């Protein structure tokens, strides 16, 4: 589902933005949607952390490291701090 968002900008800014968007083969609305999505992605720390864990898990799995090895490493690390 999509919804509208209204913003107010100067006429000159709107015109320049529209021209720049068209130069990239996009509409102003499409460009604004893209900019907002990029903004959210760049600042959403939760998604960044989830992606980091996913990449870390895939890398460990590809090297044959399974959950039991990770669990043993965590326990050993906690004991050594103890």
Phi and psi in radians as a Rosetta constraint file:
Dihedral C 1 N 2 CA 2 C 2 CIRCULARHARMONIC -1.965 0.35
Dihedral N 2 CA 2 C 2 N 3 CIRCULARHARMONIC 2.754 0.35
Dihedral C 2 N 3 CA 3 C 3 CIRCULARHARMONIC -2.462 0.35
Dihedral N 3 CA 3 C 3 N 4 CIRCULARHARMONIC 2.876 0.35
Dihedral C 3 N 4 CA 4 C 4 CIRCULARHARMONIC -1.614 0.35
Dihedral N 4 CA 4 C 4 N 5 CIRCULARHARMONIC 2.618 0.35
Dihedral C 4 N 5 CA 5 C 5 CIRCULARHARMONIC -2.287 0.35
Dihedral N 5 CA 5 C 5 N 6 CIRCULARHARMONIC 2.214 0.35
Dihedral C 5 N 6 CA 6 C 6 CIRCULARHARMONIC -1.801 0.35
Dihedral N 6 CA 6 C 6 N 7 CIRCULARHARMONIC 2.352 0.35
Dihedral C 6 N 7 CA 7 C 7 CIRCULARHARMONIC -2.269 0.35
Dihedral N 7 CA 7 C 7 N 8 CIRCULARHARMONIC 2.763 0.35
Dihedral C 7 N 8 CA 8 C 8 CIRCULARHARMONIC -2.026 0.35
Dihedral N 8 CA 8 C 8 N 9 CIRCULARHARMONIC 2.215 0.35
Dihedral C 8 N 9 CA 9 C 9 CIRCULARHARMONIC -2.422 0.35
Dihedral N 9 CA 9 C 9 N 10 CIRCULARHARMONIC 2.818 0.35
Dihedral C 9 N 10 CA 10 C 10 CIRCULARHARMONIC -1.109 0.35
Dihedral N 10 CA 10 C 10 N 11 CIRCULARHARMONIC 2.610 0.35
Dihedral C 10 N 11 CA 11 C 11 CIRCULARHARMONIC -1.004 0.35
Dihedral N 11 CA 11 C 11 N 12 CIRCULARHARMONIC -0.718 0.35
Dihedral C 11 N 12 CA 12 C 12 CIRCULARHARMONIC -1.135 0.35
Dihedral N 12 CA 12 C 12 N 13 CIRCULARHARMONIC -0.737 0.35
Dihedral C 12 N 13 CA 13 C 13 CIRCULARHARMONIC -1.111 0.35
Dihedral N 13 CA 13 C 13 N 14 CIRCULARHARMONIC -0.748 0.35
Dihedral C 13 N 14 CA 14 C 14 CIRCULARHARMONIC -1.056 0.35
Dihedral N 14 CA 14 C 14 N 15 CIRCULARHARMONIC -0.794 0.35
Dihedral C 14 N 15 CA 15 C 15 CIRCULARHARMONIC -1.119 0.35
Dihedral N 15 CA 15 C 15 N 16 CIRCULARHARMONIC -0.795 0.35
Dihedral C 15 N 16 CA 16 C 16 CIRCULARHARMONIC -1.100 0.35
Dihedral N 16 CA 16 C 16 N 17 CIRCULARHARMONIC -0.760 0.35
Dihedral C 16 N 17 CA 17 C 17 CIRCULARHARMONIC -1.088 0.35
Dihedral N 17 CA 17 C 17 N 18 CIRCULARHARMONIC -0.773 0.35
Dihedral C 17 N 18 CA 18 C 18 CIRCULARHARMONIC -1.038 0.35
Dihedral N 18 CA 18 C 18 N 19 CIRCULARHARMONIC -0.749 0.35
Dihedral C 18 N 19 CA 19 C 19 CIRCULARHARMONIC -1.111 0.35
Dihedral N 19 CA 19 C 19 N 20 CIRCULARHARMONIC -0.786 0.35
Dihedral C 19 N 20 CA 20 C 20 CIRCULARHARMONIC -1.113 0.35
Dihedral N 20 CA 20 C 20 N 21 CIRCULARHARMONIC -0.679 0.35
Dihedral C 20 N 21 CA 21 C 21 CIRCULARHARMONIC -1.111 0.35
Dihedral N 21 CA 21 C 21 N 22 CIRCULARHARMONIC -0.789 0.35
Dihedral C 21 N 22 CA 22 C 22 CIRCULARHARMONIC -1.090 0.35
Dihedral N 22 CA 22 C 22 N 23 CIRCULARHARMONIC -0.614 0.35
Dihedral C 22 N 23 CA 23 C 23 CIRCULARHARMONIC -1.073 0.35
Dihedral N 23 CA 23 C 23 N 24 CIRCULARHARMONIC -0.460 0.35
Dihedral C 23 N 24 CA 24 C 24 CIRCULARHARMONIC -1.666 0.35
Dihedral N 24 CA 24 C 24 N 25 CIRCULARHARMONIC 0.111 0.35
Dihedral C 24 N 25 CA 25 C 25 CIRCULARHARMONIC 1.300 0.35
Dihedral N 25 CA 25 C 25 N 26 CIRCULARHARMONIC 0.474 0.35
Dihedral C 25 N 26 CA 26 C 26 CIRCULARHARMONIC -2.194 0.35
Dihedral N 26 CA 26 C 26 N 27 CIRCULARHARMONIC 2.811 0.35
Dihedral C 26 N 27 CA 27 C 27 CIRCULARHARMONIC -1.496 0.35
Dihedral N 27 CA 27 C 27 N 28 CIRCULARHARMONIC 2.826 0.35
Dihedral C 27 N 28 CA 28 C 28 CIRCULARHARMONIC -1.053 0.35
Dihedral N 28 CA 28 C 28 N 29 CIRCULARHARMONIC -0.727 0.35
Dihedral C 28 N 29 CA 29 C 29 CIRCULARHARMONIC -1.086 0.35
Dihedral N 29 CA 29 C 29 N 30 CIRCULARHARMONIC -0.765 0.35
Dihedral C 29 N 30 CA 30 C 30 CIRCULARHARMONIC -1.090 0.35
Dihedral N 30 CA 30 C 30 N 31 CIRCULARHARMONIC -0.716 0.35
Dihedral C 30 N 31 CA 31 C 31 CIRCULARHARMONIC -1.157 0.35
Dihedral N 31 CA 31 C 31 N 32 CIRCULARHARMONIC -0.729 0.35
Dihedral C 31 N 32 CA 32 C 32 CIRCULARHARMONIC -1.119 0.35
Dihedral N 32 CA 32 C 32 N 33 CIRCULARHARMONIC -0.744 0.35
Dihedral C 32 N 33 CA 33 C 33 CIRCULARHARMONIC -1.015 0.35
Dihedral N 33 CA 33 C 33 N 34 CIRCULARHARMONIC -0.793 0.35
Dihedral C 33 N 34 CA 34 C 34 CIRCULARHARMONIC -1.078 0.35
Dihedral N 34 CA 34 C 34 N 35 CIRCULARHARMONIC -0.771 0.35
Dihedral C 34 N 35 CA 35 C 35 CIRCULARHARMONIC -1.106 0.35
Dihedral N 35 CA 35 C 35 N 36 CIRCULARHARMONIC -0.705 0.35
Dihedral C 35 N 36 CA 36 C 36 CIRCULARHARMONIC -1.171 0.35
Dihedral N 36 CA 36 C 36 N 37 CIRCULARHARMONIC -0.761 0.35
Dihedral C 36 N 37 CA 37 C 37 CIRCULARHARMONIC -1.066 0.35
Dihedral N 37 CA 37 C 37 N 38 CIRCULARHARMONIC -0.754 0.35
Dihedral C 37 N 38 CA 38 C 38 CIRCULARHARMONIC -1.078 0.35
Dihedral N 38 CA 38 C 38 N 39 CIRCULARHARMONIC -0.751 0.35
Dihedral C 38 N 39 CA 39 C 39 CIRCULARHARMONIC -1.034 0.35
Dihedral N 39 CA 39 C 39 N 40 CIRCULARHARMONIC -0.828 0.35
Dihedral C 39 N 40 CA 40 C 40 CIRCULARHARMONIC -1.127 0.35
Dihedral N 40 CA 40 C 40 N 41 CIRCULARHARMONIC -0.821 0.35
Dihedral C 40 N 41 CA 41 C 41 CIRCULARHARMONIC -1.040 0.35
Dihedral N 41 CA 41 C 41 N 42 CIRCULARHARMONIC -0.722 0.35
Dihedral C 41 N 42 CA 42 C 42 CIRCULARHARMONIC -1.231 0.35
Dihedral N 42 CA 42 C 42 N 43 CIRCULARHARMONIC -0.365 0.35
Dihedral C 42 N 43 CA 43 C 43 CIRCULARHARMONIC -2.009 0.35
Dihedral N 43 CA 43 C 43 N 44 CIRCULARHARMONIC -0.028 0.35
Dihedral C 43 N 44 CA 44 C 44 CIRCULARHARMONIC -1.524 0.35
Dihedral N 44 CA 44 C 44 N 45 CIRCULARHARMONIC 1.599 0.35
Dihedral C 44 N 45 CA 45 C 45 CIRCULARHARMONIC -1.100 0.35
Dihedral N 45 CA 45 C 45 N 46 CIRCULARHARMONIC -0.587 0.35
Dihedral C 45 N 46 CA 46 C 46 CIRCULARHARMONIC -1.077 0.35
Dihedral N 46 CA 46 C 46 N 47 CIRCULARHARMONIC -0.797 0.35
Dihedral C 46 N 47 CA 47 C 47 CIRCULARHARMONIC -1.142 0.35
Dihedral N 47 CA 47 C 47 N 48 CIRCULARHARMONIC -0.653 0.35
Dihedral C 47 N 48 CA 48 C 48 CIRCULARHARMONIC -1.086 0.35
Dihedral N 48 CA 48 C 48 N 49 CIRCULARHARMONIC -0.784 0.35
Dihedral C 48 N 49 CA 49 C 49 CIRCULARHARMONIC -1.158 0.35
Dihedral N 49 CA 49 C 49 N 50 CIRCULARHARMONIC -0.750 0.35
Dihedral C 49 N 50 CA 50 C 50 CIRCULARHARMONIC -1.016 0.35
Dihedral N 50 CA 50 C 50 N 51 CIRCULARHARMONIC -0.767 0.35
Dihedral C 50 N 51 CA 51 C 51 CIRCULARHARMONIC -1.125 0.35
Dihedral N 51 CA 51 C 51 N 52 CIRCULARHARMONIC -0.704 0.35
Dihedral C 51 N 52 CA 52 C 52 CIRCULARHARMONIC -1.080 0.35
Dihedral N 52 CA 52 C 52 N 53 CIRCULARHARMONIC -0.789 0.35
Dihedral C 52 N 53 CA 53 C 53 CIRCULARHARMONIC -1.104 0.35
Dihedral N 53 CA 53 C 53 N 54 CIRCULARHARMONIC -0.698 0.35
Dihedral C 53 N 54 CA 54 C 54 CIRCULARHARMONIC -1.088 0.35
Dihedral N 54 CA 54 C 54 N 55 CIRCULARHARMONIC -0.828 0.35
Dihedral C 54 N 55 CA 55 C 55 CIRCULARHARMONIC -1.132 0.35
Dihedral N 55 CA 55 C 55 N 56 CIRCULARHARMONIC -0.691 0.35
Dihedral C 55 N 56 CA 56 C 56 CIRCULARHARMONIC -1.109 0.35
Dihedral N 56 CA 56 C 56 N 57 CIRCULARHARMONIC -0.790 0.35
Dihedral C 56 N 57 CA 57 C 57 CIRCULARHARMONIC -1.058 0.35
Dihedral N 57 CA 57 C 57 N 58 CIRCULARHARMONIC -0.748 0.35
Dihedral C 57 N 58 CA 58 C 58 CIRCULARHARMONIC -1.136 0.35
Dihedral N 58 CA 58 C 58 N 59 CIRCULARHARMONIC -0.699 0.35
Dihedral C 58 N 59 CA 59 C 59 CIRCULARHARMONIC -1.143 0.35
Dihedral N 59 CA 59 C 59 N 60 CIRCULARHARMONIC -0.783 0.35
Dihedral C 59 N 60 CA 60 C 60 CIRCULARHARMONIC -1.114 0.35
Dihedral N 60 CA 60 C 60 N 61 CIRCULARHARMONIC -0.754 0.35
Dihedral C 60 N 61 CA 61 C 61 CIRCULARHARMONIC -1.065 0.35
Dihedral N 61 CA 61 C 61 N 62 CIRCULARHARMONIC -0.728 0.35
Dihedral C 61 N 62 CA 62 C 62 CIRCULARHARMONIC -1.143 0.35
Dihedral N 62 CA 62 C 62 N 63 CIRCULARHARMONIC -0.381 0.35
Dihedral C 62 N 63 CA 63 C 63 CIRCULARHARMONIC -1.682 0.35
Dihedral N 63 CA 63 C 63 N 64 CIRCULARHARMONIC 0.129 0.35
Dihedral C 63 N 64 CA 64 C 64 CIRCULARHARMONIC 1.431 0.35
Dihedral N 64 CA 64 C 64 N 65 CIRCULARHARMONIC 0.251 0.35
Dihedral C 64 N 65 CA 65 C 65 CIRCULARHARMONIC -1.585 0.35
Dihedral N 65 CA 65 C 65 N 66 CIRCULARHARMONIC 2.075 0.35
Dihedral C 65 N 66 CA 66 C 66 CIRCULARHARMONIC -1.842 0.35
Dihedral N 66 CA 66 C 66 N 67 CIRCULARHARMONIC 3.118 0.35
Dihedral C 66 N 67 CA 67 C 67 CIRCULARHARMONIC -1.004 0.35
Dihedral N 67 CA 67 C 67 N 68 CIRCULARHARMONIC -0.650 0.35
Dihedral C 67 N 68 CA 68 C 68 CIRCULARHARMONIC -1.156 0.35
Dihedral N 68 CA 68 C 68 N 69 CIRCULARHARMONIC -0.650 0.35
Dihedral C 68 N 69 CA 69 C 69 CIRCULARHARMONIC -1.165 0.35
Dihedral N 69 CA 69 C 69 N 70 CIRCULARHARMONIC -0.737 0.35
Dihedral C 69 N 70 CA 70 C 70 CIRCULARHARMONIC -1.121 0.35
Dihedral N 70 CA 70 C 70 N 71 CIRCULARHARMONIC -0.767 0.35
Dihedral C 70 N 71 CA 71 C 71 CIRCULARHARMONIC -1.054 0.35
Dihedral N 71 CA 71 C 71 N 72 CIRCULARHARMONIC -0.765 0.35
Dihedral C 71 N 72 CA 72 C 72 CIRCULARHARMONIC -1.095 0.35
Dihedral N 72 CA 72 C 72 N 73 CIRCULARHARMONIC -0.710 0.35
Dihedral C 72 N 73 CA 73 C 73 CIRCULARHARMONIC -1.139 0.35
Dihedral N 73 CA 73 C 73 N 74 CIRCULARHARMONIC -0.696 0.35
Dihedral C 73 N 74 CA 74 C 74 CIRCULARHARMONIC -1.135 0.35
Dihedral N 74 CA 74 C 74 N 75 CIRCULARHARMONIC -0.788 0.35
Dihedral C 74 N 75 CA 75 C 75 CIRCULARHARMONIC -1.109 0.35
Dihedral N 75 CA 75 C 75 N 76 CIRCULARHARMONIC -0.729 0.35
Dihedral C 75 N 76 CA 76 C 76 CIRCULARHARMONIC -1.115 0.35
Dihedral N 76 CA 76 C 76 N 77 CIRCULARHARMONIC -0.702 0.35
Dihedral C 76 N 77 CA 77 C 77 CIRCULARHARMONIC -1.127 0.35
Dihedral N 77 CA 77 C 77 N 78 CIRCULARHARMONIC -0.710 0.35
Dihedral C 77 N 78 CA 78 C 78 CIRCULARHARMONIC -1.192 0.35
Dihedral N 78 CA 78 C 78 N 79 CIRCULARHARMONIC -0.659 0.35
Dihedral C 78 N 79 CA 79 C 79 CIRCULARHARMONIC -1.133 0.35
Dihedral N 79 CA 79 C 79 N 80 CIRCULARHARMONIC -0.660 0.35
Dihedral C 79 N 80 CA 80 C 80 CIRCULARHARMONIC -1.233 0.35
Dihedral N 80 CA 80 C 80 N 81 CIRCULARHARMONIC -0.391 0.35
Dihedral C 80 N 81 CA 81 C 81 CIRCULARHARMONIC -1.443 0.35
Dihedral N 81 CA 81 C 81 N 82 CIRCULARHARMONIC -0.379 0.35
